[in-house]
Amino acid sequence: MAAATRGCRPWGSLLGLLGLVSAAAAAWDLTSLHCHFGTFCECDFQPDFQGLECDLAQHLAGQHLAKALVVKALKAFVQDPAPTKPLVLSLHGWTGTGKSYVSSLLAHYLFRGGLRSPHVHHFSPIIHFPHASHMERYKKDLKSWVQGNLTACSRSLFLFDEMDKLAPGLIEVLLPFLGSSWVVFGTNYRKAIFIFISNTGGEQINQVALEAWRGRRDREEIRLQELEPVISQAVLDNPHRFGAPGCHATSLSPPQTLPTLPLPADGFWRSGIMEERLLDVLVPFLPLQRHHVRHCVLNELAQLGLEPREEVLQAVLESTTFFPEEEQLFSSNGCKTVASRIAFVL
């Protein structure tokens, strides 16, 4: 996936110039003056939906549902002057399908500082919660961190990566912050955004996509109503899945190179978040086919300032593993390894 740049569409016209002048004039409204002479958290929150939609259209391959759901949910939430609860999105799908890329775009187009904004908080289980024996301390620290940052700025974004690798029990401390209460612990938190990223449900999404392909249905015909129940069930079902870390053993999985090991339960398991329906939108990411990987290669070459070269495209595609074994339909790593494969070919 190509890196995002704020303001995806070029000006290139008199209308664009007039728009720029109008924007400059509008910058001197009371809100901008308020931000100009002080530091306020709302000043860092500057949604650019035009840029977001443009970037998604140009660079996110094969994800019609994710594009539509994310933009619709964000617009409705941001345009509501008094939301009754935070916006809670959960991104699900196979590795390399664009979940982390979309979450980084959201930070980029919602906050002036992007991922570097002091109001964007990114959590990784491997980095922040590596030891299961320290779970009680992690719970206390996480609750304190979220509460403290929401007290400082209700317009905060919290990203929780790799939920499928997060130990069960930790995320339950977020339960009071995700509901529809007006105030929790003296903190007005209703304008916050929580985004959870998980591979859980990826196998089930792959199955639906494969069945659609076998039935000669266009993948754009796949609807959320087909995927939402199977994703929810995947999270709530058997807490101990078997497979190598980050890889689940099914007929729709890439070939495994590691022995099967018992994996911990998903971070959502028994947290109450799913059971109490606190997730506003489940966002499914479909598995990527050859033409989607090709799209990613072209995007990466453009990002590097290089012209498209057919030999590079073919080399990357030939080095990519596809599954299931019979159909060879979906990329085993999505577009995750495209950049490194291009570097190797070049």
Secondary structure per residue as TSV (DSSP state, phi and psi in degrees):
chain	resnum	aa	ss	phi	psi
A	1	M	-	360.0	139.8
A	2	A	-	-78.1	152.7
A	3	A	-	-70.2	147.9
A	4	A	-	-83.9	146.1
A	5	T	-	-128.4	129.0
A	6	R	S	-62.4	134.5
A	7	G	S	81.6	73.0
A	8	C	-	-69.0	-36.8
A	9	R	S	-88.1	136.7
A	10	P	-	-71.9	155.8
A	11	W	-	-70.3	-75.4
A	12	G	-	61.6	18.7
A	13	S	S	-161.3	165.2
A	14	L	H	-62.3	-38.6
A	15	L	H	-61.3	-38.7
A	16	G	H	-63.9	-41.3
A	17	L	H	-63.5	-44.2
A	18	L	H	-61.9	-39.2
A	19	G	H	-62.9	-39.3
A	20	L	H	-64.2	-42.0
A	21	V	H	-64.0	-43.6
A	22	S	H	-61.9	-40.8
A	23	A	H	-64.5	-38.5
A	24	A	H	-64.5	-39.1
A	25	A	H	-67.2	-40.4
A	26	A	H	-68.0	-19.9
A	27	A	T	-63.6	-18.3
A	28	W	T	-98.9	31.0
A	29	D	S	-79.6	179.3
A	30	L	H	-62.6	-37.2
A	31	T	H	-64.2	-43.3
A	32	S	H	-67.1	-38.1
A	33	L	H	-63.2	-39.8
A	34	H	H	-58.2	-43.2
A	35	C	H	-74.3	-33.1
A	36	H	H	-65.1	-34.4
A	37	F	T	-103.7	11.9
A	38	G	S	-164.9	172.6
A	39	T	-	-109.1	112.9
A	40	F	-	-131.6	142.7
A	41	C	H	-64.4	-33.4
A	42	E	H	-62.5	-25.1
A	43	C	H	-69.4	-25.8
A	44	D	H	-81.7	-16.5
A	45	F	B	-89.6	101.1
A	46	Q	-	-132.8	79.1
A	47	P	-	-60.9	134.7
A	48	D	-	-125.7	85.0
A	49	F	H	-72.3	-31.5
A	50	Q	H	-62.6	-45.5
A	51	G	H	-64.6	-40.9
A	52	L	H	-61.9	-49.3
A	53	E	H	-63.3	-37.6
A	54	C	H	-65.3	-45.1
A	55	D	H	-65.2	-41.8
A	56	L	H	-62.2	-42.2
A	57	A	H	-65.2	-38.1
A	58	Q	H	-81.5	-35.1
A	59	H	H	-118.8	-16.6
A	60	L	-	-94.4	110.1
A	61	A	T	-87.9	130.6
A	62	G	T	71.7	22.4
A	63	Q	-	-126.1	67.6
A	64	H	H	-63.8	-37.0
A	65	L	H	-69.0	-46.4
A	66	A	H	-60.7	-44.4
A	67	K	H	-57.9	-50.5
A	68	A	H	-68.1	-44.8
A	69	L	H	-67.6	-44.1
A	70	V	H	-65.5	-47.8
A	71	V	H	-64.6	-44.4
A	72	K	H	-61.0	-46.2
A	73	A	H	-64.7	-42.8
A	74	L	H	-66.2	-44.7
A	75	K	H	-60.2	-47.3
A	76	A	H	-61.6	-40.0
A	77	F	H	-70.4	-48.5
A	78	V	H	-67.2	-34.6
A	79	Q	T	-79.4	-8.6
A	80	D	-	-83.8	115.1
A	81	P	S	-68.8	-21.4
A	82	A	S	-140.9	71.9
A	83	P	-	-63.2	146.8
A	84	T	S	-87.8	-12.4
A	85	K	S	-155.0	162.6
A	86	P	-	-64.6	159.8
A	87	L	E	-84.5	127.1
A	88	V	E	-124.2	112.9
A	89	L	E	-112.4	142.7
A	90	S	E	-127.6	116.9
A	91	L	E	-97.8	124.9
A	92	H	E	-128.5	142.1
A	93	G	E	160.0	175.3
A	94	W	S	-66.5	160.5
A	95	T	T	-61.9	141.6
A	96	G	T	77.5	14.3
A	97	T	S	-93.2	-5.2
A	98	G	S	117.4	7.8
A	99	K	H	-63.4	-51.2
A	100	S	H	-66.8	-35.0
A	101	Y	H	-62.8	-45.4
A	102	V	H	-63.4	-41.8
A	103	S	H	-63.5	-37.2
A	104	S	H	-68.5	-36.5
A	105	L	H	-63.3	-39.8
A	106	L	H	-62.1	-44.4
A	107	A	H	-61.7	-41.5
A	108	H	H	-64.8	-41.7
A	109	Y	H	-95.8	-3.4
A	110	L	H	-100.8	-34.0
A	111	F	B	-120.4	138.6
A	112	R	T	-57.0	-37.1
A	113	G	T	-89.8	0.5
A	114	G	G	57.6	-140.4
A	115	L	G	-65.0	-17.6
A	116	R	G	-88.5	-3.2
A	117	S	S	-61.3	141.0
A	118	P	T	-67.6	-7.9
A	119	H	T	-106.3	8.1
A	120	V	E	-110.9	123.4
A	121	H	E	-123.7	120.4
A	122	H	E	-112.8	124.5
A	123	F	E	-116.9	134.4
A	124	S	-	-125.2	130.6
A	125	P	H	-61.0	-34.8
A	126	I	H	-69.3	-36.4
A	127	I	H	-87.8	-45.9
A	128	H	H	-96.5	-25.9
A	129	F	S	-134.5	59.2
A	130	P	-	-77.7	-21.8
A	131	H	-	-115.5	116.1
A	132	A	G	-61.6	-28.3
A	133	S	G	-70.2	-14.5
A	134	H	G	-101.4	20.3
A	135	M	H	-58.9	-41.9
A	136	E	H	-64.2	-38.5
A	137	R	H	-67.5	-40.0
A	138	Y	H	-61.5	-41.6
A	139	K	H	-59.1	-47.3
A	140	K	H	-63.2	-44.7
A	141	D	H	-65.4	-42.4
A	142	L	H	-65.5	-45.3
A	143	K	H	-59.8	-44.5
A	144	S	H	-64.6	-39.5
A	145	W	H	-66.2	-47.3
A	146	V	H	-64.8	-47.1
A	147	Q	H	-61.4	-43.5
A	148	G	H	-64.7	-41.0
A	149	N	H	-74.4	-31.7
A	150	L	H	-71.9	-31.7
A	151	T	H	-65.3	-39.1
A	152	A	H	-72.9	-34.4
A	153	C	-	-159.0	113.1
A	154	S	S	-69.8	-22.9
A	155	R	S	-85.3	70.5
A	156	S	-	-118.1	150.9
A	157	L	E	-118.2	126.2
A	158	F	E	-116.1	121.0
A	159	L	E	-109.1	123.7
A	160	F	E	-115.2	106.5
A	161	D	-	-87.8	155.4
A	162	E	-	50.2	53.6
A	163	M	G	-59.1	-27.3
A	164	D	G	-69.8	-13.0
A	165	K	G	-106.8	1.4
A	166	L	S	-85.3	131.3
A	167	A	-	-63.2	137.6
A	168	P	T	-60.1	145.9
A	169	G	T	104.4	-32.1
A	170	L	S	-67.0	-46.5
A	171	I	G	-72.0	-12.9
A	172	E	G	-63.4	-20.9
A	173	V	G	-68.6	-14.9
A	174	L	G	-83.1	-11.7
A	175	L	H	-49.8	-46.9
A	176	P	H	-64.9	-23.6
A	177	F	H	-85.6	-12.8
A	178	L	H	-100.4	-10.5
A	179	G	S	-84.8	-164.8
A	180	S	S	-102.4	12.8
A	181	S	-	-65.6	155.3
A	182	W	S	-79.7	-40.9
A	183	V	-	-139.0	137.1
A	184	V	B	-127.2	127.7
A	185	F	T	53.5	35.8
A	186	G	T	74.4	10.6
A	187	T	B	-114.4	126.9
A	188	N	-	-83.6	111.5
A	189	Y	-	-120.5	9.8
A	190	R	T	-69.9	-16.6
A	191	K	T	-95.2	6.1
A	192	A	-	-77.6	158.9
A	193	I	E	-125.0	128.7
A	194	F	E	-115.4	129.9
A	195	I	E	-125.2	123.5
A	196	F	E	-109.1	136.9
A	197	I	E	-121.1	129.3
A	198	S	E	-150.2	146.8
A	199	N	-	-84.3	-12.5
A	200	T	T	-60.2	134.6
A	201	G	T	93.3	-8.7
A	202	G	H	-59.6	-42.6
A	203	E	H	-62.5	-41.8
A	204	Q	H	-68.4	-38.6
A	205	I	H	-64.1	-42.3
A	206	N	H	-58.2	-41.3
A	207	Q	H	-63.8	-43.8
A	208	V	H	-63.0	-42.8
A	209	A	H	-64.6	-39.3
A	210	L	H	-66.6	-43.2
A	211	E	H	-64.2	-36.1
A	212	A	H	-64.3	-42.0
A	213	W	H	-65.2	-44.0
A	214	R	H	-64.9	-30.3
A	215	G	T	-86.6	9.2
A	216	R	T	60.4	30.9
A	217	R	-	-90.9	141.6
A	218	D	-	-69.0	140.7
A	219	R	G	-63.4	-25.7
A	220	E	G	-69.2	-11.1
A	221	E	G	-83.9	-12.6
A	222	I	-	-68.2	130.6
A	223	R	-	-113.9	159.7
A	224	L	H	-58.8	-35.4
A	225	Q	H	-60.8	-24.4
A	226	E	H	-79.8	-28.6
A	227	L	H	-100.7	-32.6
A	228	E	H	-56.6	-46.9
A	229	P	H	-64.4	-38.9
A	230	V	H	-73.9	-31.0
A	231	I	H	-67.9	-47.6
A	232	S	H	-57.9	-43.4
A	233	Q	H	-66.1	-36.5
A	234	A	H	-62.6	-36.3
A	235	V	H	-72.9	-40.5
A	236	L	H	-85.5	-16.6
A	237	D	S	-75.6	-151.9
A	238	N	-	-43.7	113.1
A	239	P	S	-70.0	-20.7
A	240	H	-	-112.2	90.9
A	241	R	-	-82.1	157.6
A	242	F	E	-114.4	138.3
A	243	G	E	158.0	169.7
A	244	A	S	-71.4	151.7
A	245	P	T	-52.1	127.3
A	246	G	T	77.7	7.1
A	247	C	-	-144.1	124.0
A	248	H	-	-109.9	135.0
A	249	A	-	-86.9	101.1
A	250	T	S	-143.8	177.5
A	251	S	T	-66.5	-17.2
A	252	L	T	-104.3	19.4
A	253	S	S	-102.4	152.6
A	254	P	-	-62.2	157.8
A	255	P	-	-58.2	135.3
A	256	Q	-	-87.2	141.1
A	257	T	-	-112.4	-4.2
A	258	L	S	-118.7	154.3
A	259	P	-	-65.6	153.4
A	260	T	-	-72.4	136.1
A	261	L	E	-132.7	147.1
A	262	P	E	-68.4	129.8
A	263	L	-	-98.7	152.0
A	264	P	-	-67.9	162.6
A	265	A	-	-64.1	155.9
A	266	D	-	-62.4	149.9
A	267	G	T	-60.2	-25.1
A	268	F	T	-77.2	-18.9
A	269	W	T	-59.6	124.1
A	270	R	T	58.6	23.7
A	271	S	S	-84.4	-19.4
A	272	G	S	91.0	-13.1
A	273	I	T	-67.4	-45.9
A	274	M	T	-71.3	-44.8
A	275	E	T	-62.2	-36.2
A	276	E	T	-92.8	9.3
A	277	R	T	55.1	48.2
A	278	L	-	-90.2	-8.8
A	279	L	-	-81.8	121.4
A	280	D	S	-74.3	-41.1
A	281	V	E	-142.7	128.1
A	282	L	E	-90.4	121.2
A	283	V	E	-108.2	107.2
A	284	P	E	-85.5	141.9
A	285	F	E	-115.1	119.3
A	286	L	-	-77.2	153.1
A	287	P	-	-65.5	150.2
A	288	L	-	-96.5	138.3
A	289	Q	-	-98.4	-179.9
A	290	R	H	-57.5	-43.7
A	291	H	H	-68.8	-24.8
A	292	H	H	-72.5	-41.5
A	293	V	H	-62.6	-40.0
A	294	R	H	-58.8	-42.9
A	295	H	H	-58.9	-42.3
A	296	C	H	-64.3	-39.1
A	297	V	H	-62.9	-45.7
A	298	L	H	-61.6	-41.0
A	299	N	H	-62.4	-43.3
A	300	E	H	-66.7	-40.9
A	301	L	H	-62.6	-41.4
A	302	A	H	-63.4	-39.6
A	303	Q	H	-63.5	-31.8
A	304	L	T	-83.6	-3.0
A	305	G	T	76.3	25.1
A	306	L	-	-108.9	147.6
A	307	E	-	-74.4	148.4
A	308	P	-	-61.3	134.0
A	309	R	-	-129.6	124.0
A	310	E	H	-61.3	-34.6
A	311	E	H	-67.8	-32.1
A	312	V	H	-70.3	-45.4
A	313	L	H	-56.6	-48.0
A	314	Q	H	-66.2	-38.8
A	315	A	H	-63.5	-41.4
A	316	V	H	-67.5	-44.3
A	317	L	H	-64.5	-39.0
A	318	E	H	-69.2	-26.0
A	319	S	T	-90.7	-0.9
A	320	T	S	-93.8	135.5
A	321	T	-	-87.3	135.1
A	322	F	E	-120.3	153.8
A	323	F	E	-144.1	165.5
A	324	P	S	-62.0	169.1
A	325	E	T	-60.2	-38.5
A	326	E	T	-74.7	-49.5
A	327	E	T	-84.0	-26.9
A	328	Q	-	50.8	55.1
A	329	L	-	-101.9	-44.0
A	330	F	E	-110.7	142.3
A	331	S	E	-70.9	130.8
A	332	S	T	-67.7	-25.6
A	333	N	T	-120.1	17.4
A	334	G	T	56.8	-126.9
A	335	C	T	-108.3	12.8
A	336	K	T	-62.0	-35.3
A	337	T	T	-103.2	10.5
A	338	V	H	-59.8	-47.0
A	339	A	H	-60.5	-44.9
A	340	S	H	-69.1	-34.3
A	341	R	H	-68.2	-38.9
A	342	I	H	-63.3	-44.3
A	343	A	H	-60.0	-37.9
A	344	F	H	-68.6	-42.2
A	345	V	H	-66.2	-40.6
A	346	L	-	-73.2	360.0
